[in-house]
Each structure stands twice: as C-alpha cells, then as structure tokens.
Amino acid sequence: MAERDKGNFGGHASRRTLVDIPSRSDSEKTAESDIERLSEFTDGMLNKWKAGREEHGPTMKRDPLEEAKLECLDLANYAMETYFRIKKLQEEINACIS
C-alpha cells in the first residue's frame, strides 16, 4: 500500500491510502500486446465509421456544427457517468482497506 497526498479536490483536502493497481502486469507489456490493444481500438472505430456511413451515406446531410455540439453533450454525459462510477469504486476500495 502506498500513501499519497491527493491534494485539494472539490474543496476537500484528502489523504488516502490506496492500493496500487496496475493496468497491465509487466509480463503483459509487450509490443505484441500493445499492437493487439491498438488494433482492438481502431477496429472498433472503423466499425462505427462504417455503420455511420451505411446509415447516413457518404456525404454529411446534417449541420456538422450541430452534430459536433451533440457529440460534446454525449461526451460530457459519458464523462459524468464515468466520474461517478470511479467515485463509487474508490469508496468501495477505501471501505475494504480501512
């Protein structure tokens, strides 16, 4: 366990004891695994692009600025949801280690 000063976030200074949880173990950090992860991500993007092309056609029929605004709202909603999921996970981890 490592003790880290998390500073002042949201007006509340906090000092938490956290367990380091690596995203991948050292044995998983290889050039091949990085390529596989990148391939998975780019394949997902390509599939989404193809589906949009099939649904909407090759030319933009909507106002691209309006579409960009709607995408920003979607991203903000996903970020908010992710924030609260991370917060809940943090609370659960802290409850387990205290």
C-alpha positions as CSV (number, residue, x, y, z in Angstrom):
1,M,0.0,0.0,0.0
2,A,1.2,3.5,-0.8
3,E,0.0,6.6,1.0
4,R,-0.5,9.5,-1.4
5,D,-1.5,13.1,-0.8
6,K,-4.4,13.7,-3.2
7,G,-4.3,17.5,-2.6
8,N,-7.4,19.7,-2.6
9,F,-10.1,18.3,-4.9
10,G,-13.6,19.7,-4.9
11,G,-12.7,21.9,-1.9
12,H,-11.8,19.0,0.3
13,A,-8.2,18.2,1.2
14,S,-7.8,14.4,1.5
15,R,-5.1,12.0,2.3
16,R,-5.9,8.4,1.3
17,T,-4.2,5.1,1.5
18,L,-4.5,3.4,-1.9
19,V,-3.6,0.1,-3.2
20,D,-1.6,0.3,-6.5
21,I,-3.5,-1.5,-9.2
22,P,-1.5,-1.6,-12.4
23,S,-3.5,-1.5,-15.7
24,R,-1.4,-4.4,-17.0
25,S,1.3,-6.5,-15.4
26,D,4.9,-6.3,-16.6
27,S,4.5,-9.6,-18.3
28,E,1.6,-8.2,-20.4
29,K,3.5,-5.2,-21.5
30,T,4.9,-6.3,-24.8
31,A,5.0,-4.8,-28.3
32,E,2.6,-7.5,-29.4
33,S,0.0,-6.8,-26.7
34,D,0.3,-3.1,-27.5
35,I,-0.4,-3.8,-31.1
36,E,-3.4,-6.0,-30.2
37,R,-4.9,-3.3,-27.9
38,L,-4.4,-0.6,-30.6
39,S,-5.9,-3.0,-33.2
40,E,-8.9,-3.6,-31.0
41,F,-9.5,0.1,-30.6
42,T,-9.0,1.0,-34.3
43,D,-11.2,-1.9,-35.4
44,G,-14.0,-0.5,-33.1
45,M,-13.6,3.0,-34.6
46,L,-13.6,1.6,-38.2
47,N,-16.8,-0.5,-37.5
48,K,-18.5,2.6,-36.0
49,W,-17.5,4.7,-39.0
50,K,-18.7,2.1,-41.5
51,A,-22.1,1.8,-39.7
52,G,-22.5,5.6,-39.8
53,R,-21.6,5.6,-43.5
54,E,-24.2,2.9,-44.2
55,E,-26.8,4.7,-42.1
56,H,-26.2,8.3,-43.3
57,G,-24.5,7.9,-46.7
58,P,-21.1,9.2,-47.8
59,T,-22.0,12.9,-47.5
60,M,-23.0,14.9,-44.4
61,K,-26.7,15.8,-44.6
62,R,-26.8,17.5,-41.3
63,D,-25.3,20.6,-39.9
64,P,-21.8,19.5,-38.8
65,L,-21.6,22.2,-36.1
66,E,-24.9,21.0,-34.6
67,E,-23.6,17.4,-34.8
68,A,-20.4,18.5,-33.0
69,K,-22.4,20.2,-30.3
70,L,-24.4,17.0,-29.7
71,E,-21.2,14.9,-29.6
72,C,-19.9,17.3,-26.9
73,L,-23.1,16.7,-24.9
74,D,-22.7,12.9,-25.3
75,L,-19.1,13.1,-24.2
76,A,-20.0,15.2,-21.2
77,N,-22.7,12.7,-20.1
78,Y,-20.3,9.8,-20.5
79,A,-17.6,11.6,-18.5
80,M,-20.1,12.4,-15.7
81,E,-21.2,8.7,-15.6
82,T,-17.6,7.6,-15.6
83,Y,-16.8,10.1,-12.8
84,F,-19.5,8.7,-10.5
85,R,-18.5,5.1,-11.3
86,I,-14.9,5.8,-10.4
87,K,-16.0,7.6,-7.2
88,K,-18.1,4.6,-6.2
89,L,-15.2,2.3,-6.9
90,Q,-12.9,4.5,-4.8
91,E,-15.4,4.4,-1.9
92,E,-15.6,0.6,-2.1
93,I,-11.8,0.2,-2.2
94,N,-11.4,2.6,0.7
95,A,-14.0,0.7,2.7
96,C,-12.2,-2.6,2.0
97,I,-8.8,-1.2,3.1
98,S,-9.9,0.7,6.2
